[in-house]
Amino acid sequence: MGKFKKGESGNPKGRPVGTKNKATDEIRTRISSFIDDTFDDVVKSFRKLDDRDKLQYWTKLLEYKISKVKESELSLSMNNLTDEQVDDLFTKIVRENETN
């Protein structure tokens, strides 16, 4: 078996369309397993957070659940809220999540 010339390969048509990249597929499988295996620990850690940190955590997770709102549409800064306002928001989010 000889060397290929520059620009040639043993498979001139390339990888068939729709064929998954084995390395990427393996990484995704490992990440998925890691998430599944550690999910209970993450929930326990979440429950130990103070309300402000819980709200920030929820906000980050919601980005994966719902489409992002443009910054111009939402001009709410966590730093400008009082602790009472943060508590109220968190309570509302938890209640809405429990009903859904």
mmCIF file of the C-alpha atoms, coordinates in Angstrom:
data_MODEL
# 
_entry.id   MODEL 
# 
loop_
_atom_site.group_PDB 
_atom_site.id 
_atom_site.type_symbol 
_atom_site.label_atom_id 
_atom_site.label_alt_id 
_atom_site.label_comp_id 
_atom_site.label_asym_id 
_atom_site.label_entity_id 
_atom_site.label_seq_id 
_atom_site.pdbx_PDB_ins_code 
_atom_site.Cartn_x 
_atom_site.Cartn_y 
_atom_site.Cartn_z 
_atom_site.occupancy 
_atom_site.B_iso_or_equiv 
_atom_site.pdbx_formal_charge 
_atom_site.auth_seq_id 
_atom_site.auth_comp_id 
_atom_site.auth_asym_id 
_atom_site.auth_atom_id 
_atom_site.pdbx_PDB_model_num 
ATOM 1   C CA . MET A 1 1   ? 0.000   0.000  0.000  1.00 0.00 ? 1   MET A CA 1 
ATOM 2   C CA . GLY A 1 2   ? 1.637   3.244  -1.116 1.00 0.00 ? 2   GLY A CA 1 
ATOM 3   C CA . LYS A 1 3   ? 1.402   6.806  0.074  1.00 0.00 ? 3   LYS A CA 1 
ATOM 4   C CA . PHE A 1 4   ? -1.311  9.002  -1.311 1.00 0.00 ? 4   PHE A CA 1 
ATOM 5   C CA . LYS A 1 5   ? -0.481  12.087 -3.297 1.00 0.00 ? 5   LYS A CA 1 
ATOM 6   C CA . LYS A 1 6   ? -1.300  15.501 -1.826 1.00 0.00 ? 6   LYS A CA 1 
ATOM 7   C CA . GLY A 1 7   ? -5.040  16.140 -2.188 1.00 0.00 ? 7   GLY A CA 1 
ATOM 8   C CA . GLU A 1 8   ? -5.912  12.464 -2.608 1.00 0.00 ? 8   GLU A CA 1 
ATOM 9   C CA . SER A 1 9   ? -7.104  9.919  -0.093 1.00 0.00 ? 9   SER A CA 1 
ATOM 10  C CA . GLY A 1 10  ? -8.185  6.328  0.135  1.00 0.00 ? 10  GLY A CA 1 
ATOM 11  C CA . ASN A 1 11  ? -11.779 7.549  0.152  1.00 0.00 ? 11  ASN A CA 1 
ATOM 12  C CA . PRO A 1 12  ? -12.105 10.233 -2.553 1.00 0.00 ? 12  PRO A CA 1 
ATOM 13  C CA . LYS A 1 13  ? -15.852 10.722 -1.898 1.00 0.00 ? 13  LYS A CA 1 
ATOM 14  C CA . GLY A 1 14  ? -15.222 11.432 1.786  1.00 0.00 ? 14  GLY A CA 1 
ATOM 15  C CA . ARG A 1 15  ? -17.368 10.452 4.714  1.00 0.00 ? 15  ARG A CA 1 
ATOM 16  C CA . PRO A 1 16  ? -20.969 9.721  3.693  1.00 0.00 ? 16  PRO A CA 1 
ATOM 17  C CA . VAL A 1 17  ? -23.516 12.442 4.505  1.00 0.00 ? 17  VAL A CA 1 
ATOM 18  C CA . GLY A 1 18  ? -25.156 11.870 7.879  1.00 0.00 ? 18  GLY A CA 1 
ATOM 19  C CA . THR A 1 19  ? -22.329 9.738  9.256  1.00 0.00 ? 19  THR A CA 1 
ATOM 20  C CA . LYS A 1 20  ? -21.623 10.773 12.829 1.00 0.00 ? 20  LYS A CA 1 
ATOM 21  C CA . ASN A 1 21  ? -18.184 11.822 13.971 1.00 0.00 ? 21  ASN A CA 1 
ATOM 22  C CA . LYS A 1 22  ? -17.163 8.981  16.310 1.00 0.00 ? 22  LYS A CA 1 
ATOM 23  C CA . ALA A 1 23  ? -15.043 11.178 18.582 1.00 0.00 ? 23  ALA A CA 1 
ATOM 24  C CA . THR A 1 24  ? -17.799 13.783 19.013 1.00 0.00 ? 24  THR A CA 1 
ATOM 25  C CA . ASP A 1 25  ? -20.394 11.073 19.599 1.00 0.00 ? 25  ASP A CA 1 
ATOM 26  C CA . GLU A 1 26  ? -18.207 9.469  22.284 1.00 0.00 ? 26  GLU A CA 1 
ATOM 27  C CA . ILE A 1 27  ? -17.671 12.809 24.051 1.00 0.00 ? 27  ILE A CA 1 
ATOM 28  C CA . ARG A 1 28  ? -21.420 13.512 24.029 1.00 0.00 ? 28  ARG A CA 1 
ATOM 29  C CA . THR A 1 29  ? -22.093 10.052 25.476 1.00 0.00 ? 29  THR A CA 1 
ATOM 30  C CA . ARG A 1 30  ? -19.534 10.587 28.241 1.00 0.00 ? 30  ARG A CA 1 
ATOM 31  C CA . ILE A 1 31  ? -20.888 14.046 29.097 1.00 0.00 ? 31  ILE A CA 1 
ATOM 32  C CA . SER A 1 32  ? -24.435 12.688 29.178 1.00 0.00 ? 32  SER A CA 1 
ATOM 33  C CA . SER A 1 33  ? -23.368 9.859  31.499 1.00 0.00 ? 33  SER A CA 1 
ATOM 34  C CA . PHE A 1 34  ? -21.523 12.310 33.752 1.00 0.00 ? 34  PHE A CA 1 
ATOM 35  C CA . ILE A 1 35  ? -24.586 14.534 34.003 1.00 0.00 ? 35  ILE A CA 1 
ATOM 36  C CA . ASP A 1 36  ? -26.828 11.555 34.748 1.00 0.00 ? 36  ASP A CA 1 
ATOM 37  C CA . ASP A 1 37  ? -24.423 10.206 37.378 1.00 0.00 ? 37  ASP A CA 1 
ATOM 38  C CA . THR A 1 38  ? -23.958 13.526 39.205 1.00 0.00 ? 38  THR A CA 1 
ATOM 39  C CA . PHE A 1 39  ? -27.423 15.046 38.861 1.00 0.00 ? 39  PHE A CA 1 
ATOM 40  C CA . ASP A 1 40  ? -28.498 14.165 42.419 1.00 0.00 ? 40  ASP A CA 1 
ATOM 41  C CA . ASP A 1 41  ? -25.352 15.826 43.796 1.00 0.00 ? 41  ASP A CA 1 
ATOM 42  C CA . VAL A 1 42  ? -26.117 18.970 41.807 1.00 0.00 ? 42  VAL A CA 1 
ATOM 43  C CA . VAL A 1 43  ? -29.656 19.062 43.216 1.00 0.00 ? 43  VAL A CA 1 
ATOM 44  C CA . LYS A 1 44  ? -28.311 18.687 46.777 1.00 0.00 ? 44  LYS A CA 1 
ATOM 45  C CA . SER A 1 45  ? -25.847 21.523 46.191 1.00 0.00 ? 45  SER A CA 1 
ATOM 46  C CA . PHE A 1 46  ? -28.602 23.693 44.705 1.00 0.00 ? 46  PHE A CA 1 
ATOM 47  C CA . ARG A 1 47  ? -30.735 23.233 47.823 1.00 0.00 ? 47  ARG A CA 1 
ATOM 48  C CA . LYS A 1 48  ? -27.872 24.537 49.980 1.00 0.00 ? 48  LYS A CA 1 
ATOM 49  C CA . LEU A 1 49  ? -27.612 27.830 48.055 1.00 0.00 ? 49  LEU A CA 1 
ATOM 50  C CA . ASP A 1 50  ? -29.074 31.056 49.409 1.00 0.00 ? 50  ASP A CA 1 
ATOM 51  C CA . ASP A 1 51  ? -32.117 32.434 47.591 1.00 0.00 ? 51  ASP A CA 1 
ATOM 52  C CA . ARG A 1 52  ? -30.194 34.995 45.514 1.00 0.00 ? 52  ARG A CA 1 
ATOM 53  C CA . ASP A 1 53  ? -27.795 32.312 44.226 1.00 0.00 ? 53  ASP A CA 1 
ATOM 54  C CA . LYS A 1 54  ? -30.701 29.957 43.546 1.00 0.00 ? 54  LYS A CA 1 
ATOM 55  C CA . LEU A 1 55  ? -32.373 32.610 41.424 1.00 0.00 ? 55  LEU A CA 1 
ATOM 56  C CA . GLN A 1 56  ? -29.186 33.192 39.445 1.00 0.00 ? 56  GLN A CA 1 
ATOM 57  C CA . TYR A 1 57  ? -28.812 29.428 38.956 1.00 0.00 ? 57  TYR A CA 1 
ATOM 58  C CA . TRP A 1 58  ? -32.413 29.165 37.747 1.00 0.00 ? 58  TRP A CA 1 
ATOM 59  C CA . THR A 1 59  ? -31.845 32.048 35.361 1.00 0.00 ? 59  THR A CA 1 
ATOM 60  C CA . LYS A 1 60  ? -28.859 30.270 33.801 1.00 0.00 ? 60  LYS A CA 1 
ATOM 61  C CA . LEU A 1 61  ? -30.773 26.993 33.471 1.00 0.00 ? 61  LEU A CA 1 
ATOM 62  C CA . LEU A 1 62  ? -33.784 28.691 31.911 1.00 0.00 ? 62  LEU A CA 1 
ATOM 63  C CA . GLU A 1 63  ? -31.609 29.696 28.953 1.00 0.00 ? 63  GLU A CA 1 
ATOM 64  C CA . TYR A 1 64  ? -31.634 26.021 27.963 1.00 0.00 ? 64  TYR A CA 1 
ATOM 65  C CA . LYS A 1 65  ? -35.373 25.622 28.501 1.00 0.00 ? 65  LYS A CA 1 
ATOM 66  C CA . ILE A 1 66  ? -36.780 28.744 26.836 1.00 0.00 ? 66  ILE A CA 1 
ATOM 67  C CA . SER A 1 67  ? -35.539 31.047 24.113 1.00 0.00 ? 67  SER A CA 1 
ATOM 68  C CA . LYS A 1 68  ? -33.497 34.012 25.254 1.00 0.00 ? 68  LYS A CA 1 
ATOM 69  C CA . VAL A 1 69  ? -35.176 37.379 25.590 1.00 0.00 ? 69  VAL A CA 1 
ATOM 70  C CA . LYS A 1 70  ? -33.313 40.241 23.966 1.00 0.00 ? 70  LYS A CA 1 
ATOM 71  C CA . GLU A 1 71  ? -31.533 42.428 26.475 1.00 0.00 ? 71  GLU A CA 1 
ATOM 72  C CA . SER A 1 72  ? -33.480 45.443 25.230 1.00 0.00 ? 72  SER A CA 1 
ATOM 73  C CA . GLU A 1 73  ? -36.716 43.643 26.089 1.00 0.00 ? 73  GLU A CA 1 
ATOM 74  C CA . LEU A 1 74  ? -35.614 42.822 29.612 1.00 0.00 ? 74  LEU A CA 1 
ATOM 75  C CA . SER A 1 75  ? -33.954 45.578 31.565 1.00 0.00 ? 75  SER A CA 1 
ATOM 76  C CA . LEU A 1 76  ? -33.839 43.861 34.939 1.00 0.00 ? 76  LEU A CA 1 
ATOM 77  C CA . SER A 1 77  ? -30.598 43.828 36.879 1.00 0.00 ? 77  SER A CA 1 
ATOM 78  C CA . MET A 1 78  ? -30.242 41.412 39.743 1.00 0.00 ? 78  MET A CA 1 
ATOM 79  C CA . ASN A 1 79  ? -27.964 43.845 41.538 1.00 0.00 ? 79  ASN A CA 1 
ATOM 80  C CA . ASN A 1 80  ? -30.707 46.492 41.697 1.00 0.00 ? 80  ASN A CA 1 
ATOM 81  C CA . LEU A 1 81  ? -33.170 44.206 43.472 1.00 0.00 ? 81  LEU A CA 1 
ATOM 82  C CA . THR A 1 82  ? -33.690 44.132 47.211 1.00 0.00 ? 82  THR A CA 1 
ATOM 83  C CA . ASP A 1 83  ? -33.435 40.814 49.020 1.00 0.00 ? 83  ASP A CA 1 
ATOM 84  C CA . GLU A 1 84  ? -37.219 40.861 49.451 1.00 0.00 ? 84  GLU A CA 1 
ATOM 85  C CA . GLN A 1 85  ? -37.734 41.315 45.696 1.00 0.00 ? 85  GLN A CA 1 
ATOM 86  C CA . VAL A 1 86  ? -35.326 38.447 44.958 1.00 0.00 ? 86  VAL A CA 1 
ATOM 87  C CA . ASP A 1 87  ? -37.209 36.231 47.439 1.00 0.00 ? 87  ASP A CA 1 
ATOM 88  C CA . ASP A 1 88  ? -40.544 37.155 45.831 1.00 0.00 ? 88  ASP A CA 1 
ATOM 89  C CA . LEU A 1 89  ? -39.247 36.416 42.331 1.00 0.00 ? 89  LEU A CA 1 
ATOM 90  C CA . PHE A 1 90  ? -37.778 33.113 43.413 1.00 0.00 ? 90  PHE A CA 1 
ATOM 91  C CA . THR A 1 91  ? -41.017 32.075 45.117 1.00 0.00 ? 91  THR A CA 1 
ATOM 92  C CA . LYS A 1 92  ? -43.001 32.916 41.960 1.00 0.00 ? 92  LYS A CA 1 
ATOM 93  C CA . ILE A 1 93  ? -40.605 30.972 39.754 1.00 0.00 ? 93  ILE A CA 1 
ATOM 94  C CA . VAL A 1 94  ? -40.759 27.918 42.011 1.00 0.00 ? 94  VAL A CA 1 
ATOM 95  C CA . ARG A 1 95  ? -44.571 28.033 42.145 1.00 0.00 ? 95  ARG A CA 1 
ATOM 96  C CA . GLU A 1 96  ? -44.848 28.365 38.354 1.00 0.00 ? 96  GLU A CA 1 
ATOM 97  C CA . ASN A 1 97  ? -42.412 25.499 37.901 1.00 0.00 ? 97  ASN A CA 1 
ATOM 98  C CA . GLU A 1 98  ? -44.400 23.287 40.285 1.00 0.00 ? 98  GLU A CA 1 
ATOM 99  C CA . THR A 1 99  ? -47.634 23.929 38.345 1.00 0.00 ? 99  THR A CA 1 
ATOM 100 C CA . ASN A 1 100 ? -45.987 23.140 34.990 1.00 0.00 ? 100 ASN A CA 1 
# 
